Amino acid sequence: PWILNKNYERTSVYLDDNKSIQLFIGESTVQVWRKRKSGTSTSKASSLSSTKVLEYIWTNNFNRPMQIQSLEVGHKEFSLTLYIPSINSFSEPGDTVTLEWPEKVNPPVHACEALEFFNGKKGQTLDPKRQHQFDDLIQQTERIIRKYLTKKCGLWRMLDIRYDIMANLIRGNCTYIIRNILFSIS
């Protein structure tokens, strides 16, 4: 939502036959969304509504344009190689990032890095619709972190030691999550 150019390139692929898991590759993020069906009942009939839930997010923290080198899609999985050109010169090799979801990615680490990335984008002026989308994306990213905090507390501690993700949360100005970590993890 923070990209003001309406003509930016975005790739979208479904990862399953019933189109409930969708991969988005944008200008600065890679996102996996899942449609969750929730039953809502009305007075006379019940209907099914679906909500989208962010399962995974990776952000391009290099602040350089990224290019898709390869994309392989399987059933409920993908392998993506991104090339990020060097900013200094064309003769210098750029960076290559490989994401293999769901096996060889680290959702809580990448979510913490994404919140830091989003904090850098918060100052941009957006119209109300885009601001709502941006706020929803931040909330969905925080949900990924809360899931690991509550269900996999031991893993969270090990990830913090290995990747120093608390530093990402501090730089991302995520005081609510930091407060929960400090006062609820025993």
N, C-alpha and C positions, 0 to 999 in steps of 0.2 A: 503493500500500500504506500510506501514512502517513495516509490519510483514514479516520477511525474511524467515521464515519457510514455505515452500510451502505446507506442509501437515497439516496445521492447520485446525481445524474443523470449518465449516461454515454452517449455516442453512439458506435456502432460501425458501420462501413460497409466492405464489401469493395470494393477498387478494380480488381479484375479478375474475369474469368469463372470461373477455376479456384480462386478463393478463396485465393490465396497471398499477397496483399498486403492488409493490413487497417489501416484508419484508426480510431484511438480518440481521442475528444475527451472528456476528463474534467473534473473540477472545477478543476484547475490545470495540466494538460498537454495537448498535442496530440502524439500518437505515431503513427508508421507502422511497422508490423512486417511482415516478410516471412518466409514459411515456406520454409525451405531443406531440400530432400530430401537426405539423406545415406545412401549405401548402407552397410549394416553386414552383414557376413557371419557366419553361425554355422557350426557344424561340418557340418550337413547341408543347410541352405537359407539363402538370403540374403533379407533383408527390408529394406524401406525404412522409415526412420524420419525424422521431420521435426523440425527445431529452428526455433524462432522467433528471428529476428535483428532487432534494432532498426535501422531505416534512417534515421529522422529523429525528433527530439524538439524541441519548443518548450515552454517553461515560462512561466507567467503570473507574472512577477516584480513585478507591481503589488500583489500581496497583497490583491486585491479580487476578488469573484466575477466570472466572465466569462459572457457570454451569446452564444449563436450568433446572429448577425444573418443570415448567409446561408451556405449550403453547396452547392456544385456539384461533382458527382462525375463524372469521365470515366474512360476506360480508362487505368489506371495513373497517374492524376493527380486532384487536387482543388483547388478554390479555396474558401477559408474566410475569412469576415469575422467577427471577434469584437468585441463591444462590452464595454468594461470601464467601469462607471459611476464617476463622480467620487465620491471619499470625502468631500469637503467639503460639498457641497450638491446638491440635486436640480436647481437652476437651472444649475449649471455643467455644460458638456458633458464627457462622459467620454472615454476613449481608444478608438480603433478600431485593430485590428490585422488586417492582411490577409496570409494565407499562401497561396501558390500553389505546391504541390508537384508535380513536382520542380524546376520551372524557376526560380521566383522566391523561393527560400528559401536560406539559407546554413547547411547542416548543421553544419560545424565550429564556427561562431560560436554557433549556438543550443545545440550540445552543451556548449560551455564555459560558457555562461550557465546551462544546466541543472545542471551539476555544482556551480556556486555555489549555486543554489537548493536542491539536495539537501543540501549541507553545512549549510544552515540547518535542515533537517528531521532531521538525524542524532541530535539529542538526544532525540527522542520515543521513548517506550517502546512497543515493538511485540511482538506474540506471535511465536513462532519462524517461523511460515509467512510472515507479513507482512515480517519482518526479512529472510528469504531473498529474497522478491520485491524488496524495496528494494535489497538488495545486488546482485541480478542486474541490476536496472535501472541502477544505477551502473556496473557492469561493461560492460553493453551500450553505455552512453553513452560510456564511455572508449574502447570499440572504434571508435566513429565517429571520435574524435579520432586514435587511432593509425593508422587507415586514411589519413587526410589527412597525417599526419606522415611516413609511410613512402612513400606513393605520390605525393604532391603537395607535396613539401617547399617548393618555390618559392612555391606558392599559400599555404601556411601562413604564410610570412614576410610576404607582402603583407597577408594577413588580420590578422595581429598588428599591423602598422603602422596599418591602416585602423580596426580595431575594438578594439584593445588587449585581445585575448583572454587574454594572459598574466595580466592583472590579474584576470580571472574565475577563472582556474586558481589563482592565489594566494589569492584570497578563498574559493575552494572547497576549499582545503587539499589540492590534488592534487599532493602532493610527488613521487609516482612519475612522473607525466607530466611535471612540470617538470624533474625530473632527466633524463629521457629527452631532452627538448628541448635542455637545456643541454649535454649531453655526447654526443649522437649526431648532431645536425645539424651538418654541416660547412659 
